[in-house]
Amino acid sequence: TLRKPISQSSMADWASKNLNMHTQGIFRRRISISNMLSWNGGSIKKPMLITSNRTIKKEACEMFKLVQSYMGDRQTRMDRNHVALVTVTMCWSMQGLRDELYIQLIRQTTDNMCYRSLAWGWELMAISLAFFSPSPKFQSYLEGYIYRHLDSDEKIAQHIKELVDLKNKKITKSRKKRKQNTDDEGLPISTYAKYCYRKLHKVAVTGGKKGLRKPTVEEIMHARNAILTPSLFGSSLEEIMLRQQDMYPGNKLPWVQTQLSQQVLALGGEQTEGIFRIPGDIDEVNALKLQVDQWRIPKSLSDPNIPASLLKLWYRELEEPVIPQQFYKECISNYENPDAAVAVVQLLPELNRLVLCYLIHFLQIFAQPLNVGRTKMDVNNLAMVMAPNCLRCQSDDPRIIFENTRKEMSFLRMLIVHLDTSFIKGLV
């Protein structure tokens, strides 16, 4: 979990200890921290952050050019999708470049006089957060920077105007000027900041994109679109239902939940040994996730472990778990009492109750003795793999987490065995 955003003074202190201070001029004078962290139209000759890795030193300077190209501050023959793909792939493949990218984006979105460039810098930050998190060491600094921009649109517009006025006083009319643009082009910066803030919290826990397959242009475009159109993964149940209102107005349950569940059964998941325990190929799961986020289920699926893994991911990534946090203590207090466990379900908000009952009904199919003989996944195993996706322990104490894990499993087992879910049949 992330701590509260660090203060401005703490951020300045962090910068003074970690920035790789640059020099300029024939006397090699050190550039101040404020200039190090202000928009730069030229190139850099060494990384922004201190490092002893020679490869990182070289790649960081090339990456700065890519950042400038994406933001429209440097000419390039590549389209912006391809620039983003190259940038993200560099950092996804080389962990040491990730903090460097985020500090470069912080620099290029500070004291930037072109609103379009500024917005594209924030857009690249949002895209990057879909693939990888900053290091724990840099996390609080990045969070503090994003936090300061959550409600800053008026200040940004005023600041750009002041910078432009100051620049115009310093240069003559005959000199070529960088195009100034203070008009609102595209989204307000606060929209990007709010998205990045939520995304940072999630990626800090999930760790970003997994698997061996490198990022694709489709994933880049999907990450950009998610800024305005929230993904079906990582959103709240309410947001998901709101999104599907136009396409499936009569549905009482999330389309993604019912479709993936039906796919698992359609592919013979209830007859597949180790279902829900054996993960599907991560790259195929990622590919299916992209399709599902576009409201499509491909007909080429053959392995039930793929939709089963994605279904678990959907439950796990919900903004708030299926069983909301305020009911957590009641759940682990009644992990041995069937009547009390069932009573907790009746207290849940209606949408959460329906989603949970659909899941339990789904698991009850797998818990039937005939299916257990094939899957080797009895009610205890099902509860063990699914409990972490429904309940979230908020403690940081390993002993409490360990103890509660057992109680969470037992609570879910009680529901699989004792909860009457007959009413859910045929519900979509």
C-alpha positions as CSV (number, residue, x, y, z in Angstrom):
1,T,0.0,0.0,0.0
2,L,1.1,3.6,-0.6
3,R,1.8,6.0,2.2
4,K,0.4,9.5,2.3
5,P,2.0,11.7,-0.4
6,I,5.2,13.2,0.9
7,S,5.4,17.0,1.4
8,Q,7.0,19.5,-1.0
9,S,10.1,19.8,1.3
10,S,10.5,16.0,1.5
11,M,10.3,15.9,-2.3
12,A,13.0,18.5,-2.6
13,D,15.1,16.6,-0.1
14,W,14.7,13.4,-2.1
15,A,15.6,15.2,-5.3
16,S,18.8,16.7,-3.7
17,K,20.0,13.2,-2.8
18,N,19.0,11.2,-5.9
19,L,19.3,13.6,-8.9
20,N,22.3,13.2,-11.1
21,M,23.1,16.9,-11.2
22,H,23.9,18.2,-14.7
23,T,26.3,21.0,-15.7
24,Q,26.3,23.6,-18.4
25,G,28.7,26.1,-20.1
26,I,32.4,26.0,-20.6
27,F,32.9,26.3,-16.8
28,R,30.7,23.2,-16.2
29,R,28.5,25.0,-13.7
30,R,26.0,22.8,-11.9
31,I,22.4,23.3,-12.9
32,S,20.1,24.0,-10.0
33,I,17.5,21.4,-8.9
34,S,14.7,23.6,-10.1
35,N,16.2,23.8,-13.5
36,M,16.9,20.1,-13.5
37,L,13.2,19.6,-12.9
38,S,11.9,22.1,-15.5
39,W,11.0,21.5,-19.1
40,N,14.0,21.2,-21.4
41,G,13.9,21.7,-25.2
42,G,17.4,20.3,-25.7
43,S,18.9,16.9,-25.2
44,I,20.6,15.5,-22.0
45,K,24.1,13.9,-21.9
46,K,23.6,11.8,-18.8
47,P,20.7,10.3,-16.8
48,M,18.5,12.4,-14.5
49,L,19.0,9.9,-11.7
50,I,22.3,8.7,-10.2
51,T,23.2,5.3,-11.6
52,S,26.4,3.2,-12.1
53,N,24.9,1.0,-14.9
54,R,26.5,1.9,-18.2
55,T,23.6,0.6,-20.3
56,I,21.2,2.7,-18.3
57,K,23.4,5.8,-18.7
58,K,23.3,5.3,-22.5
59,E,19.6,4.3,-22.9
60,A,18.4,7.1,-20.6
61,C,19.7,9.8,-23.0
62,E,18.0,8.1,-25.9
63,M,14.8,7.7,-23.9
64,F,14.7,11.5,-23.2
65,K,14.5,12.0,-27.0
66,L,11.6,9.6,-27.2
67,V,9.8,11.4,-24.4
68,Q,10.3,14.7,-26.3
69,S,9.1,13.1,-29.5
70,Y,5.9,11.8,-27.9
71,M,5.2,15.2,-26.4
72,G,5.7,16.9,-29.8
73,D,8.8,18.8,-28.7
74,R,11.2,16.9,-31.1
75,Q,10.6,15.9,-34.7
76,T,10.4,12.2,-35.5
77,R,9.2,10.0,-38.4
78,M,7.5,7.6,-36.0
79,D,3.9,8.0,-35.1
80,R,3.1,8.6,-31.4
81,N,1.8,5.1,-30.9
82,H,5.1,3.6,-32.0
83,V,7.1,6.2,-30.0
84,A,5.2,5.1,-26.9
85,L,5.7,1.4,-27.7
86,V,9.5,1.8,-28.0
87,T,9.6,3.8,-24.8
88,V,7.4,1.5,-22.8
89,T,9.2,-1.6,-24.1
90,M,12.6,-0.2,-23.1
91,C,11.4,0.3,-19.5
92,W,9.4,-3.0,-19.4
93,S,12.5,-4.9,-20.5
94,M,15.0,-2.9,-18.4
95,Q,13.8,-2.3,-14.8
96,G,16.5,0.3,-14.1
97,L,15.0,2.7,-16.7
98,R,11.5,2.9,-15.1
99,D,12.3,5.5,-12.4
100,E,14.3,7.4,-15.0
101,L,11.3,7.6,-17.4
102,Y,9.0,8.9,-14.6
103,I,11.5,11.6,-13.5
104,Q,12.0,12.6,-17.1
105,L,8.2,13.0,-17.5
106,I,8.1,15.0,-14.2
107,R,10.7,17.3,-15.7
108,Q,9.0,17.7,-19.0
109,T,5.6,18.4,-17.5
110,T,7.0,21.1,-15.2
111,D,7.1,24.7,-16.4
112,N,6.0,23.5,-19.8
113,M,4.5,26.5,-21.8
114,C,2.7,24.4,-24.4
115,Y,-0.5,22.9,-23.1
116,R,-0.6,20.2,-25.8
117,S,2.9,19.1,-25.0
118,L,2.0,19.1,-21.3
119,A,-1.1,17.0,-21.8
120,W,0.8,14.5,-24.0
121,G,3.5,14.2,-21.3
122,W,0.8,13.3,-18.7
123,E,-0.7,10.9,-21.2
124,L,2.6,9.0,-21.6
125,M,2.8,8.8,-17.8
126,A,-0.7,7.3,-17.7
127,I,0.2,4.8,-20.4
128,S,3.4,3.8,-18.7
129,L,1.6,3.1,-15.4
130,A,-0.4,0.5,-17.2
131,F,2.8,-1.6,-17.8
132,F,5.1,-1.0,-14.8
133,S,5.3,0.6,-11.4
134,P,8.1,2.9,-10.1
135,S,10.5,1.4,-7.6
136,P,9.5,1.5,-3.9
137,K,12.3,4.1,-3.5
138,F,10.7,6.5,-6.1
139,Q,7.1,5.7,-5.5
140,S,6.4,8.3,-2.8
141,Y,8.1,11.0,-4.9
142,L,6.0,10.2,-8.0
143,E,2.8,10.0,-5.9
144,G,3.5,13.4,-4.3
145,Y,4.0,15.0,-7.8
146,I,0.8,13.5,-9.1
147,Y,-1.1,14.4,-6.0
148,R,-0.2,18.1,-6.4
149,H,-1.9,18.1,-9.8
150,L,-5.3,16.5,-8.8
151,D,-7.0,19.9,-8.7
152,S,-4.6,22.2,-10.4
153,D,-6.2,23.3,-13.8
154,E,-6.6,26.9,-13.0
155,K,-3.1,27.2,-11.5
156,I,-1.6,25.5,-14.5
157,A,-3.4,27.8,-16.9
158,Q,-2.3,30.9,-14.9
159,H,1.3,29.5,-14.6
160,I,1.6,28.9,-18.4
161,K,0.3,32.4,-19.0
162,E,2.9,33.9,-16.6
163,L,5.7,31.9,-18.2
164,V,4.7,32.9,-21.7
165,D,4.5,36.6,-20.7
166,L,8.0,36.4,-19.1
167,K,9.4,34.7,-22.2
168,N,7.9,37.3,-24.5
169,K,9.6,40.0,-22.6
170,K,13.0,38.4,-22.9
171,I,13.1,37.6,-26.6
172,T,12.7,39.9,-29.6
173,K,10.0,39.6,-32.2
174,S,12.5,38.6,-35.0
175,R,13.7,35.5,-33.1
176,K,11.9,32.2,-33.8
177,K,9.8,31.2,-30.9
178,R,8.5,27.8,-29.9
179,K,4.7,27.8,-30.5
180,Q,2.9,28.8,-27.3
181,N,-0.4,27.3,-26.7
182,T,-2.4,28.2,-23.6
183,D,-5.7,27.1,-25.0
184,D,-7.3,24.0,-23.5
185,E,-6.5,21.3,-26.1
186,G,-7.9,17.9,-25.1
187,L,-8.4,16.8,-21.5
188,P,-7.8,18.9,-18.3
189,I,-4.5,18.0,-16.6
190,S,-6.4,17.1,-13.5
191,T,-8.2,14.3,-15.5
192,Y,-4.8,12.7,-16.3
193,A,-3.6,13.3,-12.7
194,K,-6.6,11.6,-11.1
195,Y,-6.3,8.6,-13.5
196,C,-2.5,8.4,-12.8
197,Y,-3.1,8.6,-9.1
198,R,-5.6,5.7,-9.1
199,K,-3.4,3.7,-11.5
200,L,-0.3,4.2,-9.4
201,H,-2.1,2.8,-6.4
202,K,-3.1,-0.3,-8.4
203,V,0.1,-0.9,-10.2
204,A,2.1,-0.6,-6.9
205,V,0.1,-3.7,-5.8
206,T,-0.2,-5.7,-9.0
207,G,3.3,-4.9,-10.4
208,G,2.0,-4.1,-13.9
209,K,2.2,-6.3,-17.1
210,K,3.4,-9.8,-16.7
211,G,4.4,-12.5,-19.1
212,L,7.2,-12.9,-21.7
213,R,5.5,-11.3,-24.6
214,K,6.6,-7.7,-25.1
215,P,4.0,-4.8,-25.1
216,T,2.1,-4.4,-28.3
217,V,0.6,-1.3,-30.1
218,E,-2.9,-2.6,-29.3
219,E,-2.0,-2.6,-25.6
220,I,-0.6,1.0,-25.9
221,M,-3.8,2.2,-27.6
222,H,-5.9,0.3,-24.9
223,A,-3.9,2.0,-22.1
224,R,-4.5,5.4,-23.7
225,N,-8.2,4.8,-24.2
226,A,-8.5,3.7,-20.5
227,I,-7.8,7.3,-19.4
228,L,-11.3,8.3,-20.6
229,T,-13.0,4.9,-20.8
230,P,-12.3,2.9,-17.6
231,S,-11.3,-0.7,-18.1
232,L,-13.6,-3.5,-17.0
233,F,-10.7,-4.6,-14.8
234,G,-9.8,-2.5,-11.8
235,S,-13.0,-0.5,-11.8
236,S,-15.7,-0.6,-9.2
237,L,-18.8,-2.8,-9.7
238,E,-20.9,0.4,-10.0
239,E,-18.7,1.8,-12.7
240,I,-18.8,-1.5,-14.6
241,M,-22.6,-1.6,-14.5
242,L,-22.8,2.0,-15.6
243,R,-20.5,1.3,-18.6
244,Q,-22.6,-1.7,-19.8
245,Q,-25.9,0.2,-19.4
246,D,-26.1,1.1,-23.1
247,M,-25.1,-2.3,-24.4
248,Y,-26.9,-4.5,-21.9
249,P,-29.5,-2.4,-20.2
250,G,-31.4,-5.3,-18.8
251,N,-28.5,-7.1,-17.2
252,K,-28.4,-7.4,-13.4
253,L,-24.9,-8.7,-13.3
254,P,-21.6,-7.6,-14.9
255,W,-21.3,-8.9,-18.4
256,V,-17.6,-9.7,-17.9
257,Q,-18.4,-11.9,-14.9
258,T,-21.2,-13.9,-16.6
259,Q,-19.4,-14.2,-20.0
260,L,-16.1,-15.5,-18.5
261,S,-17.9,-17.9,-16.2
262,Q,-19.9,-19.3,-19.1
263,Q,-16.7,-19.7,-21.2
264,V,-15.0,-21.7,-18.4
265,L,-18.0,-24.1,-18.5
266,A,-18.4,-24.1,-22.3
267,L,-14.7,-25.3,-22.6
268,G,-15.2,-28.1,-20.1
269,G,-13.7,-26.4,-17.1
270,E,-15.7,-28.5,-14.6
271,Q,-14.0,-31.6,-16.1
272,T,-10.4,-30.1,-16.2
273,E,-7.9,-31.2,-13.6
274,G,-6.5,-28.3,-11.5
275,I,-9.0,-25.7,-12.8
276,F,-8.5,-22.3,-11.0
277,R,-5.3,-23.7,-9.5
278,I,-3.3,-24.2,-12.7
279,P,-2.8,-20.8,-14.3
280,G,-3.4,-20.2,-18.0
281,D,-0.6,-19.0,-20.2
282,I,-0.1,-15.4,-19.1
283,D,0.3,-14.0,-22.6
284,E,-2.9,-15.6,-23.7
285,V,-4.6,-14.3,-20.6
286,N,-3.4,-10.8,-21.4
287,A,-4.6,-11.1,-25.0
288,L,-8.1,-12.2,-23.9
289,K,-8.2,-9.3,-21.4
290,L,-7.7,-6.9,-24.3
291,Q,-10.6,-8.5,-26.2
292,V,-12.9,-8.6,-23.2
293,D,-12.3,-4.9,-22.6
294,Q,-13.6,-4.4,-26.1
295,W,-16.7,-6.4,-25.2
296,R,-15.6,-9.4,-27.3
297,I,-15.1,-13.1,-26.5
298,P,-13.0,-14.8,-29.2
299,K,-14.3,-18.1,-30.6
300,S,-10.8,-19.5,-30.9
301,L,-10.5,-20.3,-27.1
302,S,-9.7,-23.9,-26.3
303,D,-8.1,-24.0,-22.9
304,P,-10.5,-23.3,-20.0
305,N,-7.6,-22.2,-17.8
306,I,-7.4,-19.0,-19.9
307,P,-10.9,-17.6,-19.1
308,A,-10.6,-19.1,-15.5
309,S,-7.4,-17.2,-14.9
310,L,-8.9,-14.0,-16.3
311,L,-12.0,-14.4,-14.2
312,K,-9.9,-14.7,-11.0
313,L,-8.0,-11.6,-12.1
314,W,-11.3,-9.7,-12.6
315,Y,-12.4,-10.5,-9.1
316,R,-9.0,-9.7,-7.6
317,E,-8.6,-6.3,-9.4
318,L,-12.0,-4.9,-8.5
319,E,-11.5,-1.5,-7.0
320,E,-13.3,-2.7,-3.9
321,P,-13.6,-6.5,-3.3
322,V,-16.9,-8.3,-3.9
323,I,-17.3,-8.4,-0.1
324,P,-16.8,-4.7,0.8
325,Q,-14.2,-3.8,3.4
326,Q,-16.7,-2.8,6.1
327,F,-18.0,-6.5,6.2
328,Y,-14.5,-8.0,6.5
329,K,-14.4,-8.3,10.3
330,E,-17.8,-9.9,10.4
331,C,-16.7,-12.4,7.8
332,I,-13.6,-13.6,9.6
333,S,-15.5,-13.6,13.0
334,N,-18.1,-16.0,11.6
335,Y,-15.9,-18.3,9.6
336,E,-17.1,-21.4,11.5
337,N,-20.8,-20.5,11.8
338,P,-22.8,-21.4,8.7
339,D,-25.9,-19.4,9.6
340,A,-23.9,-16.3,10.6
341,A,-21.9,-16.5,7.3
342,V,-25.0,-16.7,5.2
343,A,-26.5,-13.8,7.2
344,V,-23.5,-11.6,6.3
345,V,-24.3,-12.1,2.6
346,Q,-27.8,-10.8,3.1
347,L,-26.4,-7.6,4.6
348,L,-24.3,-6.8,1.5
349,P,-25.4,-4.0,-1.0
350,E,-27.7,-5.5,-3.6
351,L,-25.2,-5.5,-6.5
352,N,-22.4,-7.0,-4.3
353,R,-24.9,-9.7,-3.0
354,L,-25.9,-10.7,-6.6
355,V,-22.3,-10.8,-7.8
356,L,-21.2,-12.9,-4.8
357,C,-24.1,-15.2,-5.1
358,Y,-23.4,-15.8,-8.8
359,L,-19.8,-16.6,-7.9
360,I,-20.8,-19.0,-5.2
361,H,-23.4,-20.7,-7.5
362,F,-20.6,-21.0,-10.1
363,L,-18.3,-22.6,-7.6
364,Q,-21.0,-25.0,-6.3
365,I,-21.0,-26.5,-9.8
366,F,-17.3,-27.4,-9.4
367,A,-17.9,-28.7,-5.8
368,Q,-20.3,-31.4,-7.0
369,P,-18.7,-34.9,-6.2
370,L,-18.8,-36.0,-9.8
371,N,-16.8,-32.9,-11.0
372,V,-14.4,-33.1,-8.0
373,G,-13.4,-36.6,-9.1
374,R,-12.2,-35.1,-12.4
375,T,-10.8,-31.7,-11.3
376,K,-9.2,-32.8,-8.0
377,M,-10.5,-29.4,-6.7
378,D,-12.8,-30.1,-3.8
379,V,-14.6,-27.4,-1.8
380,N,-11.5,-26.7,0.4
381,N,-9.3,-26.2,-2.7
382,L,-11.9,-24.0,-4.4
383,A,-12.2,-21.9,-1.2
384,M,-8.4,-21.6,-1.0
385,V,-7.9,-20.2,-4.5
386,M,-11.0,-17.9,-4.5
387,A,-11.0,-16.4,-1.0
388,P,-8.1,-14.0,-1.7
389,N,-10.2,-12.7,-4.7
390,C,-13.2,-11.9,-2.5
391,L,-11.8,-10.7,0.8
392,R,-8.9,-8.4,1.4
393,C,-7.0,-8.2,4.6
394,Q,-5.9,-4.6,5.3
395,S,-3.3,-5.4,7.9
396,D,0.5,-5.2,7.2
397,D,1.3,-7.6,10.0
398,P,2.4,-11.0,8.5
399,R,1.0,-12.9,11.5
400,I,-2.4,-11.4,11.2
401,I,-2.4,-11.9,7.4
402,F,-1.5,-15.6,7.9
403,E,-4.1,-16.1,10.6
404,N,-6.8,-14.3,8.6
405,T,-6.0,-16.3,5.4
406,R,-7.2,-19.4,7.1
407,K,-10.4,-17.7,8.3
408,E,-11.1,-16.2,4.9
409,M,-10.9,-19.7,3.3
410,S,-13.1,-21.2,5.9
411,F,-15.7,-18.4,5.5
412,L,-15.9,-18.9,1.7
413,R,-16.1,-22.7,2.3
414,M,-19.1,-22.1,4.5
415,L,-20.8,-20.2,1.7
416,I,-20.1,-22.8,-1.0
417,V,-21.5,-25.5,1.2
418,H,-24.5,-23.7,2.9
419,L,-25.6,-20.7,0.8
420,D,-28.8,-21.2,-1.2
421,T,-28.1,-19.7,-4.7
422,S,-30.9,-21.4,-6.6
423,F,-32.5,-18.0,-7.3
424,I,-29.4,-17.0,-9.4
425,K,-30.1,-19.6,-12.2
426,G,-30.8,-17.9,-15.5
427,L,-29.9,-14.5,-14.1
428,V,-27.6,-12.3,-16.3
